[in-house]
Amino acid sequence: MTQKLYYDSAYTREWHTHITHRVTKEDGVYVTLAETAFYPHGGGQPCDLGQIGGIAVLDVNLEDGDVWHKLERSPEQDEMQCELDWDRRFDHMQQHTGQHLLSAVTLKLTDAMTLSFHLGTDYDTIDVAAEVLSTEQLDAVEQEVNRQIVRNAPIHTSWVTAEEAARLPLVKQPTVTEDIRIVEIEGVEHNACGGTHVAATGEIGLIKLLKTEKVKGGTRIYFKCGTRALNEFAAVQQVLNGITTKLKTSRDELLERIVKMEQDQKLLQSELNAVKATNDTYYAQELLAQREGLVIAEVFEDKSLKDMQSLATKLTEEHEGLVLFASISEAKVVLAQNGQPAEWACGPFFKGNLGAYQGKGGGSEKMAQAGFASSEDALAFYEFTKEQLGHHS
């Protein structure tokens, strides 16, 4: 059975050992080592990566007490110098210990138990048993976890029996009955956990809550710890600096500036809609004057779907016939009518014919719309529809 150095010290980065087993599977080469510091997948924590004898470690899993390392290629010898990807390992230590601290403080301040934990490549989450957490509660949790980081409380690990575990103030009793590993954040909590952790809360560096969302009757809290949190702040600051520079305003005045821009935008949009409505009225009269038979058909270079629908509605209010529009820029087609001729139903016609032109859409009997993979497909469907309508002119 593999000696698991990550239990002895999470800070082991390099060591010398030998291969004890080799297996070649369909998906690659796997080896076990006499001693390993490579942490396998488990407990919500991803595996470590690094090198064994200069060969890249691609994956690490635990099976029947042995740690199996998936390698990029088969080693030529058994004696190996091993090295962890330390940045990845320490990041996992920060995130996992940060999760313990966050869960403990969330339970203390909001009475919300952590139900699950996910350590992702970009952010972390915990799901807690609370339907709602207020902004004030979340702010209090964030302040307290960072106060505990500044306190730099020591973190201890130990192995206990089931009887000893039962006497500890664990939030949740472990399901295993032997070889129980306890992680203690001094003055905060005791937790049964097999993951890798920093030696004191100060090494977490920082915990930043990002957002929450409802999930399965509870709340999911998104957060980042340590270097991830610092990088998040740097990215946000870069965006903020860019926006304030672009808008020529300060951070304190930014929200007020955005509200003013929204108001101006709404006013401009209202004025634009009024102009469009006036233009549509004149254009509708022009199209009505030029119509031949029951069909009004037109291809637009860059008219939006919404604008085509609006114009079609205006036309069908005054025209007992069919209106067919196509937009080249949007690769969209609109068909509309006001019930005359009675045998034409826009939605069913589209449904029955769009497939042949790689189009998707639908609608009611009085109006239908569709989008296409290309303007060529849209124009082809437009011409086909125009031809079909011509039979009823």
C-alpha positions in Angstrom: 0.0 0.0 0.0 1.3 3.5 -0.9 2.7 5.6 1.9 0.7 8.9 1.6 3.1 11.7 2.3 0.4 14.3 1.8 -1.0 13.1 5.2 2.4 13.6 6.9 3.0 17.0 5.5 1.1 19.0 2.9 4.3 21.0 2.2 6.3 18.1 0.7 7.2 19.2 -2.8 10.0 16.9 -3.9 11.0 13.3 -2.9 12.8 10.3 -4.2 11.0 6.9 -4.4 10.5 3.8 -6.6 7.7 2.4 -8.7 5.9 -0.5 -7.1 3.4 -1.4 -9.9 2.9 -0.6 -13.5 -0.3 -1.0 -15.5 -1.0 -0.1 -19.2 -4.7 0.5 -19.9 -6.5 1.7 -23.0 -6.4 5.3 -21.8 -2.7 5.4 -20.7 0.0 4.2 -18.4 -0.5 4.0 -14.6 2.0 3.5 -11.8 2.0 3.3 -8.0 4.9 4.5 -5.9 6.3 3.4 -2.6 5.7 6.9 -1.3 3.7 9.7 -2.9 2.8 13.3 -2.1 0.4 13.4 -5.1 -3.1 13.9 -3.6 -5.7 11.9 -5.5 -9.2 13.1 -6.4 -11.5 13.1 -3.3 -13.4 15.1 -0.8 -14.3 17.8 -3.2 -10.6 18.5 -3.9 -9.0 17.9 -7.4 -5.9 15.8 -7.7 -2.3 17.1 -7.7 -0.2 17.2 -10.9 3.5 17.4 -11.5 6.3 15.1 -12.7 7.6 11.6 -11.9 11.0 11.0 -13.3 10.5 14.0 -15.6 7.3 12.5 -17.0 4.1 14.5 -16.7 1.5 13.3 -14.2 -1.9 13.6 -16.0 -4.3 12.3 -13.3 -4.2 10.7 -9.8 -6.7 8.4 -8.2 -7.1 6.3 -5.1 -8.0 2.6 -5.4 -8.1 0.1 -2.6 -5.5 2.1 -0.6 -3.1 2.5 -3.5 -2.6 5.8 -5.2 -2.4 5.4 -9.0 -0.7 8.0 -11.1 -1.5 8.3 -14.8 1.6 9.3 -16.7 2.2 10.8 -20.1 4.4 7.9 -21.1 5.9 4.8 -19.5 9.1 5.3 -17.4 12.2 3.4 -18.4 13.4 2.8 -14.8 11.9 2.2 -11.4 13.9 4.7 -9.2 12.2 8.1 -9.5 12.6 11.7 -8.5 9.2 13.2 -8.0 8.0 16.9 -8.0 4.6 18.4 -7.4 3.2 21.3 -9.3 3.5 23.4 -6.1 1.4 26.4 -7.3 -1.5 24.1 -8.0 -1.1 22.3 -4.6 -0.8 25.5 -2.6 -3.9 26.9 -4.4 -5.9 23.8 -3.4 -4.6 24.1 0.2 -5.8 27.8 0.3 -9.2 27.0 -1.2 -9.9 23.9 0.9 -8.9 25.5 4.2 -10.8 28.6 3.2 -13.8 26.5 2.7 -13.5 24.9 6.2 -13.3 28.4 7.7 -16.1 29.8 5.6 -18.4 26.9 6.4 -17.7 27.2 10.1 -18.3 30.9 10.2 -21.5 30.6 8.1 -22.9 28.0 10.5 -22.0 30.2 13.5 -23.5 33.4 12.2 -26.4 32.2 10.1 -27.1 28.7 11.4 -26.8 27.4 7.8 -25.0 24.0 7.6 -22.8 23.3 4.6 -24.2 20.5 2.5 -21.6 20.2 -0.2 -18.4 21.8 -1.4 -16.9 22.1 -4.9 -13.3 23.2 -5.6 -13.2 24.3 -9.2 -10.4 25.5 -11.5 -11.6 29.1 -11.3 -13.9 29.5 -8.3 -15.2 27.5 -5.3 -18.8 27.0 -4.1 -20.5 25.7 -1.0 -24.2 24.8 -0.8 -25.7 25.7 2.5 -29.1 24.8 4.1 -30.6 28.3 4.0 -33.2 29.4 1.5 -32.2 33.0 1.8 -29.1 34.8 3.1 -29.3 38.6 3.3 -26.7 41.0 2.1 -26.1 41.9 5.8 -25.5 38.3 6.7 -23.1 37.7 3.9 -21.2 40.8 4.7 -20.9 39.7 8.3 -19.6 36.3 7.3 -17.0 37.8 4.9 -15.8 40.2 7.6 -15.5 37.4 10.2 -13.7 34.9 8.0 -11.1 37.5 7.1 -10.8 38.5 10.8 -10.0 34.8 11.5 -7.4 34.9 8.7 -5.7 37.9 10.3 -5.8 36.1 13.6 -3.5 33.4 12.0 -5.0 30.6 14.0 -2.9 27.4 13.9 -4.3 24.4 12.0 -3.7 20.9 13.3 -4.3 17.5 11.9 -4.5 14.2 13.8 -5.8 10.6 13.5 -8.4 9.4 16.0 -10.6 6.4 16.7 -14.4 6.4 16.3 -14.7 6.7 20.1 -12.4 9.7 20.2 -14.2 11.3 17.2 -17.5 10.9 19.1 -16.1 13.1 21.9 -15.0 15.9 19.6 -17.3 18.9 18.7 -17.6 17.8 15.1 -20.2 19.5 13.0 -20.9 16.1 11.3 -19.8 12.7 12.5 -17.7 10.8 9.9 -19.1 7.8 8.1 -15.9 5.8 8.5 -15.2 4.0 11.7 -11.4 3.8 11.6 -8.4 5.9 10.5 -10.4 9.1 11.0 -8.4 12.2 10.2 -9.3 15.4 12.0 -8.5 18.9 10.8 -8.7 21.5 13.6 -8.7 25.2 13.1 -7.8 26.3 16.5 -10.6 28.1 18.2 -12.9 27.7 15.3 -13.8 24.1 14.5 -12.9 20.4 14.3 -13.7 18.6 11.0 -13.2 15.1 9.7 -11.3 15.6 6.4 -8.6 13.9 4.3 -7.7 17.0 2.2 -4.5 19.1 2.2 -4.5 22.3 4.3 -2.3 25.2 5.2 -0.6 25.3 8.6 -2.4 28.5 9.8 -5.3 30.6 8.7 -3.0 33.5 7.7 -1.8 31.4 4.8 -5.3 31.5 3.3 -4.5 35.2 2.6 -8.0 36.4 1.8 -11.6 35.1 1.3 -13.9 37.0 -1.1 -17.5 36.1 -1.5 -18.6 36.6 -5.1 -22.3 35.9 -5.4 -25.1 33.5 -4.3 -27.8 31.7 -6.1 -30.8 29.5 -5.0 -30.2 25.8 -5.5 -32.4 22.8 -4.4 -34.1 24.7 -1.5 -30.7 26.1 -0.3 -28.2 28.7 -1.2 -25.0 28.3 -3.3 -22.2 30.7 -2.2 -19.5 31.4 -4.8 -16.1 32.4 -3.4 -12.4 32.6 -4.0 -9.4 32.4 -1.6 -5.8 33.5 -1.5 -4.2 34.2 -4.8 -7.4 33.6 -6.7 -9.1 36.3 -4.7 -6.3 38.7 -5.3 -6.3 38.0 -9.0 -10.1 38.5 -9.0 -9.7 41.9 -7.4 -7.0 42.8 -9.9 -9.2 41.8 -12.8 -12.2 43.8 -11.4 -10.0 46.8 -10.8 -8.7 46.7 -14.3 -12.2 46.7 -15.7 -13.3 49.5 -13.3 -10.3 51.6 -14.3 -11.1 51.1 -17.9 -14.7 52.2 -17.5 -14.0 55.2 -15.4 -11.3 56.3 -17.9 -13.7 55.8 -20.8 -16.5 57.7 -19.1 -14.2 60.3 -17.7 -15.5 60.0 -14.2 -14.4 58.8 -10.8 -15.4 55.5 -9.1 -17.6 57.3 -6.6 -19.6 59.0 -9.4 -19.7 56.0 -11.7 -23.1 54.6 -10.6 -24.7 58.1 -10.9 -23.2 58.4 -14.4 -24.5 55.1 -15.5 -28.0 55.9 -14.2 -27.9 59.2 -16.2 -26.7 57.3 -19.3 -29.7 54.8 -18.9 -32.1 57.7 -18.7 -30.6 59.4 -21.8 -30.7 56.1 -23.6 -34.4 55.6 -22.8 -35.2 59.1 -24.0 -33.2 58.5 -27.3 -34.9 55.2 -27.8 -38.3 56.7 -27.3 -37.5 59.4 -29.9 -36.1 56.8 -32.3 -39.2 54.7 -31.9 -41.4 57.7 -32.7 -39.3 58.4 -35.8 -39.5 54.8 -36.9 -43.3 54.8 -36.4 -43.6 57.8 -38.6 -41.3 56.4 -41.3 -43.2 53.1 -41.2 -46.4 54.9 -41.8 -45.1 56.6 -44.9 -43.3 53.5 -46.1 -46.4 51.4 -45.6 -48.4 53.8 -47.7 -45.7 53.6 -50.4 -45.8 49.8 -50.4 -49.6 49.7 -50.4 -49.6 52.0 -53.5 -47.1 49.8 -55.3 -48.7 46.4 -54.5 -49.9 44.1 -57.1 -52.6 41.6 -56.1 -52.7 40.3 -52.6 -48.9 40.1 -51.9 -46.6 42.8 -50.7 -43.0 41.4 -50.7 -39.7 43.2 -49.9 -36.1 42.4 -49.2 -34.2 44.7 -46.8 -30.5 45.1 -46.5 -30.2 45.6 -42.8 -33.7 45.8 -41.2 -34.1 44.1 -37.8 -36.6 41.4 -37.2 -38.5 43.6 -34.7 -38.7 46.4 -37.3 -39.9 44.0 -40.0 -42.6 42.7 -37.6 -43.7 46.3 -36.8 -44.0 47.3 -40.4 -45.8 44.1 -41.3 -48.3 44.7 -38.5 -49.0 48.2 -39.8 -49.5 46.9 -43.3 -51.9 44.1 -42.4 -54.0 46.6 -40.5 -54.8 48.3 -43.9 -54.2 45.5 -46.4 -56.3 42.4 -46.8 -53.5 40.2 -48.2 -50.1 38.8 -47.4 -46.9 40.6 -46.4 -43.5 38.9 -46.9 -40.2 40.5 -45.7 -36.6 39.3 -45.6 -33.5 40.8 -43.9 -30.2 40.1 -45.5 -28.1 41.2 -42.5 -30.0 39.2 -40.0 -30.9 36.2 -42.3 -34.5 36.5 -41.1 -37.9 36.2 -42.9 -41.3 37.4 -41.7 -44.7 36.5 -43.1 -47.9 38.2 -42.0 -51.6 38.6 -42.9 -54.8 39.7 -41.2 -57.0 36.6 -42.0 -57.5 37.2 -45.7 -57.1 35.1 -47.7 -58.6 32.6 -45.1 -56.8 29.6 -46.5 -53.3 31.0 -45.6 -51.9 30.3 -42.1 -48.4 31.7 -41.6 -47.2 29.5 -38.7 -48.2 26.2 -40.2 -46.7 27.2 -43.6 -43.4 28.0 -42.0 -43.4 24.8 -39.9 -44.1 22.7 -43.0 -41.4 24.2 -45.2 -38.5 25.6 -43.0 -36.7 22.3 -42.7 -35.7 22.3 -46.4 -33.9 25.6 -46.0 -32.2 25.0 -42.6 -34.5 27.5 -41.0 -35.9 27.6 -37.4 -38.9 29.5 -36.3 -42.7 29.5 -36.2 -45.6 31.7 -35.2 -49.3 32.1 -35.3 -51.8 31.9 -38.2 -51.4 35.7 -38.6 -47.7 36.1 -38.3 -44.6 33.9 -38.4 -40.9 34.5 -38.4 -37.8 32.4 -39.0 -34.0 32.6 -38.8 -31.5 30.9 -41.1 -27.9 29.8 -41.0 -27.0 32.2 -43.8 -28.5 35.1 -45.8 -28.5 32.8 -48.9 -30.8 30.3 -47.1 -33.1 33.2 -46.0 -33.3 34.6 -49.5 -34.0 31.1 -50.9 -36.9 30.6 -48.5 -38.1 34.1 -49.3 -38.2 33.4 -53.0 -39.9 30.0 -52.4 -42.5 31.6 -50.2 -43.1 34.5 -52.7 -43.6 32.0 -55.5 -46.1 30.0 -53.3 -47.9 33.2 -52.4 -48.1 34.2 -56.1 -50.3 31.3 -56.8 -52.9 33.0 -54.5 -52.5 36.5 -55.9 
